[in-house]
Each structure stands twice: as C-alpha cells, then as structure tokens.
Amino acid sequence: MRKPRKRSFQELVMENKRQLLNDRDALEKIEARLEQKRMGKAE
C-alpha cells in the first residue's frame, strides 16, 4: 500500500479556498465579520 503524500501548505490553502467559495453560508459569515471589523475601525 502506498503512503499518502503530504500536501504542501499552498495546496491546503487552495483546497480550503475552493471549499469556501462553494459554501455560501460560510462566505456570508466571513463578509459579516469583515464588515463588523470595518465599522469598529471607523469609529
């Protein structure tokens, strides 16, 4: 049996990004969090 190859950090980031772009709920949560941060800095 072959040993599974370890993925590089870059590959993991790209996979995570692809999953997030396909997940509307997660995207909306991230956008809401970013908006709150912006509002906090504006005050």
C-alpha positions, 0 to 999 in steps of 0.5 A: 500500500502506498503512503499518502503524500503530504500536501504542501501548505499552498495546496491546503490553502487552495483546497480550503479556498475552493471549499469556501467559495462553494459554501455560501453560508460560510462566505456570508459569515466571513463578509459579516465579520469583515464588515463588523471589523470595518465599522469598529475601525471607523469609529 
